[in-house]
Amino acid sequence: MDLLEVSKLNIRYRTKDRTIHAVRDLSISIKRGEVVGLVGESGCGKSTFGMSLLRLLPVSTDISAKKMMFNAGDGMQAGGIDILELSEKELRRLRWKHISVIFQGSMNSLNPVARIGSQFADAMFWHGFDDETIKNSISSHLELVHLDDSIRKSYPHELSGGMKQRVAIAMALVCSPELVIADEPTTALDVVVQRRILKLLMDTKEKLNLSIIFITHDISLLASIADRVAVMYAGSIVEIGDVRTLFRSPLHPYTKGLMSTIPRVDERQSELVEIHGSPPDLSGSIRGCPFAPRCGIATELCAVEMPQLRVVEGRHMVSCHNVEVQDGKND
C-alpha cells in the first residue's frame, strides 16, 4: 500500500475579480521511503500541491479530489486518512506527527523572538510529548543535523543561514513524521551549504526511512537524490518516471526543454539555452495542451485536445500526443 495516494486533485484560488486554477487533475502516489522530486517553473502549482497535503492553503481556496488518502503507519485510521475530510483538530494531529514541511525560505520562518529550544518544544507539546522526551528529542535531532546542543539557547538571528536551515530540517523531523514536504529547502544557500543540506536530507531519510516530496525549480538537483521525478506544467503533471529513465530518455518536450537549460561542463556553449514563451494564464480556460504555444512539435490536435497522462513503460508516464513523433525525430 502506498503511503500517499492522490487522484484528480483540483485547486482553485478565488480572488476579488478572478479564479486561478492552480492545480488541474493532478494524480500521484508516494511509496514509503521514496524520494519524489517535483519540478517545474515558478507558478506551476508545486508549492500549492505540497501545502494542500497539510491543508495550509488560504480559506478562499477550493480543493476537490477523487482521492487524497494518507496511510499512516500507526493505524491512525483504518483504511487510511482522507485528508480532505479531516476536522481542524484532526489536522493538528496529522501535521508534524505524520506529515511535516520544510517551508520555502524556511531559514526566515523561525520566530525571531523565541529561542530555538522553545520553538522545538512548542511543536512537540501539542502532540503530547512530556518534558523529558522533549528535552532529549531536541538534543538528538540537533545532533542529527550536526548542530551543537547549545544552539537550543540561541535566537535565530545569532545563527548563519545554513545553521537556520538545518534547524528547520530538525524541527520538521522532531515528531518522527512519515512524509516530509521539502519546499525549495536549498533556496538562497551557497552551493557548498546547499550540497551539505542535500546530503543531510538523504542521510536522514536513510536513517528514518522517510518519504520525501522534494519541490524545486532546478531539475539538476534531483539527479542524485530522487527516486522518481514528476514534471509539472500549468498545474498538471506532464511527465513522471524513474529518475534515471527521465534524465536519460525524457519524452515530453517541456521536460526536454528543462534538461537543455542545465549547463554542462563537458560541452562548450556559446549561449544559454532557454524555453521560449511564457506559461499560460491560469485564471482563464485552457483549450488543448497548455504547452502547445511554446512547443516545437505541436500539431492541430494539440491546440484543441488536452493529452492525458498515459503509461509509456513501467511507472514512466507522459502527457503528450506526439511522443512517437518526438522519438522518431530524436533518433
C-alpha positions as CSV (number, residue, x, y, z in Angstrom):
1,M,0.0,0.0,0.0
2,D,1.4,3.4,-1.0
3,L,1.9,6.0,1.8
4,L,0.1,8.7,-0.1
5,E,-2.4,8.4,-2.9
6,V,-3.8,11.4,-4.7
7,S,-6.1,11.2,-7.7
8,K,-7.7,14.0,-9.8
9,L,-6.8,16.9,-7.4
10,N,-8.0,20.3,-8.4
11,I,-7.2,23.5,-6.5
12,R,-8.6,27.0,-7.3
13,Y,-7.7,30.3,-5.7
14,R,-10.6,32.7,-5.5
15,T,-9.7,36.4,-5.6
16,K,-11.8,39.5,-5.8
17,D,-12.0,39.6,-9.6
18,R,-10.9,36.2,-10.9
19,T,-10.4,32.5,-10.1
20,I,-6.9,30.9,-10.6
21,H,-6.9,27.2,-11.4
22,A,-3.6,26.4,-9.8
23,V,-3.7,22.6,-9.8
24,R,-5.5,20.6,-12.5
25,D,-6.4,16.9,-12.3
26,L,-3.2,16.0,-10.6
27,S,-2.7,12.3,-9.7
28,I,0.4,10.9,-7.9
29,S,1.3,8.2,-5.4
30,I,4.3,8.1,-3.0
31,K,5.7,4.9,-1.6
32,R,7.3,4.5,1.9
33,G,10.9,5.5,1.9
34,E,10.7,7.1,-1.5
35,V,12.0,10.5,-2.6
36,V,9.9,12.1,-5.3
37,G,11.1,15.2,-7.0
38,L,8.5,17.8,-8.1
39,V,9.9,20.2,-10.7
40,G,8.7,23.0,-12.9
41,E,8.7,26.7,-13.5
42,S,7.5,29.2,-10.8
43,G,3.7,29.3,-10.7
44,C,3.2,25.8,-12.0
45,G,1.5,24.6,-8.8
46,K,4.3,22.7,-7.0
47,S,4.1,24.5,-3.6
48,T,0.3,24.7,-3.8
49,F,0.1,20.9,-4.1
50,G,2.6,20.5,-1.2
51,M,0.6,22.8,1.1
52,S,-2.7,21.1,0.2
53,L,-1.4,17.9,1.8
54,L,-1.4,19.7,5.1
55,R,-4.5,21.9,4.2
56,L,-2.3,25.0,4.7
57,L,-3.9,27.0,1.9
58,P,-5.9,30.2,2.3
59,V,-9.6,30.0,3.2
60,S,-10.5,31.4,-0.2
61,T,-9.2,28.2,-1.8
62,D,-11.4,25.5,-3.3
63,I,-10.0,22.0,-3.1
64,S,-11.5,18.8,-4.6
65,A,-10.1,15.4,-5.4
66,K,-11.3,11.9,-6.3
67,K,-8.9,10.6,-3.7
68,M,-6.5,12.1,-1.3
69,M,-5.5,9.3,1.1
70,F,-2.7,9.1,3.6
71,N,-1.9,5.7,5.0
72,A,-0.4,6.4,8.4
73,G,1.8,3.7,9.9
74,D,0.5,3.8,13.4
75,G,-3.1,2.9,12.4
76,M,-4.4,6.4,13.0
77,Q,-7.4,5.4,10.9
78,A,-8.2,2.0,9.4
79,G,-8.1,2.1,5.6
80,G,-6.1,5.4,5.5
81,I,-6.8,9.0,6.3
82,D,-8.9,11.1,3.9
83,I,-7.1,14.4,4.2
84,L,-9.9,16.5,2.7
85,E,-12.4,15.1,5.3
86,L,-10.3,15.9,8.4
87,S,-11.5,18.4,11.0
88,E,-9.2,21.1,12.3
89,K,-8.5,19.1,15.4
90,E,-7.6,16.0,13.3
91,L,-5.4,18.1,11.0
92,R,-3.4,19.3,14.1
93,R,-2.8,15.6,14.9
94,L,-1.7,14.9,11.3
95,R,0.7,17.9,10.9
96,W,4.3,17.4,12.1
97,K,3.4,14.0,13.6
98,H,2.7,12.3,10.3
99,I,3.3,14.9,7.6
100,S,5.7,17.8,8.1
101,V,7.1,20.5,5.9
102,I,10.4,22.4,5.4
103,F,9.0,25.7,4.2
104,Q,10.3,27.6,1.2
105,G,12.7,30.1,2.7
106,S,12.4,28.2,6.0
107,M,15.5,29.9,7.4
108,N,13.3,33.0,7.7
109,S,10.3,31.2,9.0
110,L,11.7,30.8,12.5
111,N,10.2,33.0,15.2
112,P,12.8,35.8,15.7
113,V,11.9,36.5,19.3
114,A,11.9,32.9,20.6
115,R,14.9,30.7,21.4
116,I,15.4,27.7,19.2
117,G,14.7,25.2,22.0
118,S,11.3,26.9,22.7
119,Q,10.3,26.6,19.1
120,F,11.0,22.8,19.1
121,A,9.1,22.4,22.4
122,D,6.1,24.2,21.0
123,A,5.8,21.8,18.1
124,M,6.2,18.7,20.3
125,F,3.9,19.9,23.2
126,W,0.8,19.8,21.0
127,H,1.5,16.2,20.2
128,G,1.5,15.1,23.8
129,F,5.3,14.7,24.4
130,D,6.4,15.1,28.1
131,D,9.1,17.5,29.2
132,E,11.9,14.8,29.4
133,T,11.1,13.4,26.0
134,I,11.1,16.9,24.5
135,K,14.4,17.7,26.0
136,N,16.0,14.5,24.8
137,S,14.5,14.8,21.3
138,I,15.7,18.3,20.8
139,S,19.3,17.2,21.7
140,S,19.2,14.1,19.4
141,H,17.7,16.0,16.5
142,L,20.2,18.9,16.7
143,E,22.9,16.2,16.7
144,L,21.2,14.6,13.7
145,V,21.7,17.8,11.7
146,H,25.2,18.3,13.0
147,L,24.4,21.2,15.4
148,D,25.6,21.5,19.0
149,D,23.1,21.2,21.8
150,S,23.9,24.7,22.9
151,I,22.1,26.0,19.8
152,R,18.8,25.5,21.7
153,K,19.6,28.6,23.8
154,S,20.2,30.8,20.7
155,Y,17.9,33.2,18.9
156,P,17.6,32.8,15.1
157,H,19.5,36.0,14.3
158,E,22.5,34.5,16.1
159,L,22.8,31.7,13.6
160,S,24.1,31.6,10.0
161,G,21.7,30.9,7.1
162,G,22.9,27.3,6.8
163,M,22.5,26.7,10.5
164,K,19.0,28.1,10.5
165,Q,18.2,25.8,7.5
166,R,19.4,22.8,9.5
167,V,17.3,23.9,12.5
168,A,14.3,24.0,10.2
169,I,15.0,20.5,9.0
170,A,15.5,19.2,12.5
171,M,12.1,20.8,13.5
172,A,10.4,19.1,10.6
173,L,11.7,15.7,11.8
174,V,11.4,16.1,15.6
175,C,7.9,14.4,15.8
176,S,9.1,11.5,13.6
177,P,6.8,12.1,10.6
178,E,6.4,9.5,7.8
179,L,6.3,12.1,5.0
180,V,8.3,15.4,4.7
181,I,7.5,18.0,2.1
182,A,10.7,19.9,1.3
183,D,9.7,23.1,-0.5
184,E,12.8,24.5,-2.1
185,P,14.9,23.7,1.0
186,T,18.2,25.0,-0.6
187,T,16.9,28.3,-1.9
188,A,19.3,31.3,-1.2
189,L,22.1,29.0,0.1
190,D,25.5,28.9,-1.5
191,V,26.5,25.8,-3.4
192,V,28.7,24.4,-0.6
193,V,25.9,24.7,2.1
194,Q,23.4,23.5,-0.5
195,R,25.3,20.3,-1.0
196,R,25.6,19.7,2.7
197,I,21.8,20.2,3.2
198,L,21.0,17.8,0.4
199,K,23.4,15.2,1.9
200,L,21.9,15.7,5.3
201,L,18.4,15.1,4.0
202,M,19.4,11.9,2.2
203,D,21.3,10.6,5.3
204,T,18.3,11.4,7.5
205,K,16.0,9.7,5.0
206,E,18.0,6.5,5.2
207,K,18.2,6.5,9.0
208,L,14.5,7.2,9.5
209,N,13.0,5.6,6.3
210,L,11.3,8.9,5.4
211,S,9.3,9.6,2.3
212,I,10.1,13.0,0.9
213,I,8.4,15.2,-1.7
214,F,11.3,17.5,-2.9
215,I,9.9,20.6,-4.6
216,T,12.3,22.6,-6.8
217,H,12.6,24.6,-10.0
218,D,16.1,23.2,-10.5
219,I,15.8,19.8,-12.2
220,S,19.6,19.2,-11.9
221,L,19.3,19.0,-8.1
222,L,17.1,15.9,-8.4
223,A,19.6,13.7,-10.3
224,S,21.4,12.5,-7.2
225,I,18.6,12.5,-4.6
226,A,15.3,11.5,-6.2
227,D,14.0,8.0,-6.9
228,R,11.3,9.4,-9.2
229,V,10.7,12.8,-10.8
230,A,7.4,14.4,-11.6
231,V,7.5,17.4,-14.0
232,M,4.7,19.9,-13.6
233,Y,3.4,22.5,-16.1
234,A,0.4,24.8,-15.7
235,G,-0.9,22.9,-12.7
236,S,-0.6,19.4,-14.1
237,I,2.0,16.6,-14.2
238,V,3.2,16.3,-17.8
239,E,5.7,13.5,-17.2
240,I,6.7,11.3,-14.3
241,G,9.1,8.4,-14.1
242,D,12.2,6.8,-12.5
243,V,15.0,9.5,-12.2
244,R,17.4,7.6,-14.4
245,T,14.9,7.0,-17.1
246,L,13.7,10.6,-17.1
247,F,17.2,12.0,-17.3
248,R,18.4,9.6,-20.0
249,S,15.2,9.5,-22.1
250,P,12.9,12.4,-21.4
251,L,9.8,12.3,-23.6
252,H,7.7,15.4,-23.1
253,P,9.0,18.5,-25.0
254,Y,8.8,20.6,-21.8
255,T,10.9,18.0,-19.9
256,K,13.5,18.1,-22.7
257,G,13.5,21.9,-22.5
258,L,14.2,21.8,-18.8
259,M,17.1,19.3,-19.4
260,S,18.6,21.5,-22.1
261,T,18.8,24.5,-19.8
262,I,21.2,22.7,-17.5
263,P,24.8,24.0,-18.2
264,R,27.2,21.2,-19.0
265,V,30.9,21.2,-18.1
266,D,31.8,18.7,-20.8
267,E,30.5,20.8,-23.7
268,R,31.2,24.3,-25.0
269,Q,28.2,26.6,-25.2
270,S,28.2,29.9,-27.0
271,E,24.9,31.0,-25.5
272,L,22.4,29.9,-22.8
273,V,19.5,27.7,-23.8
274,E,16.0,28.8,-22.9
275,I,12.4,27.7,-23.3
276,H,10.8,30.5,-25.4
277,G,7.5,31.9,-24.4
278,S,5.6,32.0,-21.1
279,P,3.3,29.7,-19.2
280,P,-0.4,30.2,-19.8
281,D,-2.7,32.4,-17.6
282,L,-4.2,30.0,-15.1
283,S,-7.2,32.3,-14.5
284,G,-8.5,31.6,-17.9
285,S,-9.7,28.4,-19.6
286,I,-7.1,26.4,-21.3
287,R,-8.0,24.6,-24.5
288,G,-5.8,21.8,-25.7
289,C,-2.3,21.2,-24.4
290,P,-1.2,24.1,-22.2
291,F,2.4,23.8,-23.6
292,A,1.4,23.8,-27.3
293,P,2.1,27.6,-27.8
294,R,5.7,27.0,-26.7
295,C,6.2,23.6,-28.3
296,G,8.2,23.0,-31.5
297,I,6.3,19.8,-32.4
298,A,2.7,20.8,-31.7
299,T,0.0,19.7,-34.1
300,E,-3.5,20.8,-34.7
301,L,-4.7,18.2,-32.3
302,C,-2.5,19.7,-29.5
303,A,-4.4,23.0,-29.9
304,V,-7.8,21.5,-29.3
305,E,-7.4,18.4,-27.1
306,M,-5.7,18.1,-23.7
307,P,-3.5,15.0,-23.7
308,Q,-4.0,12.5,-20.9
309,L,-1.2,11.2,-18.7
310,R,-0.5,7.7,-20.1
311,V,1.9,4.9,-19.3
312,V,4.8,4.5,-21.6
313,E,6.6,1.7,-19.8
314,G,6.5,0.6,-16.1
315,R,5.9,3.7,-14.0
316,H,7.1,6.1,-16.7
317,M,4.1,8.2,-17.8
318,V,3.8,11.2,-20.1
319,S,1.1,13.6,-21.2
320,C,1.8,14.3,-24.9
321,H,0.0,13.5,-28.2
322,N,3.3,13.3,-30.1
323,V,5.6,11.1,-28.1
324,E,6.1,8.7,-31.0
325,V,6.8,11.6,-33.4
326,Q,9.3,13.1,-30.8
327,D,11.2,9.8,-30.6
328,G,11.3,9.5,-34.3
329,K,12.8,13.0,-34.7
330,N,15.4,12.4,-32.0
331,D,16.7,9.0,-33.2
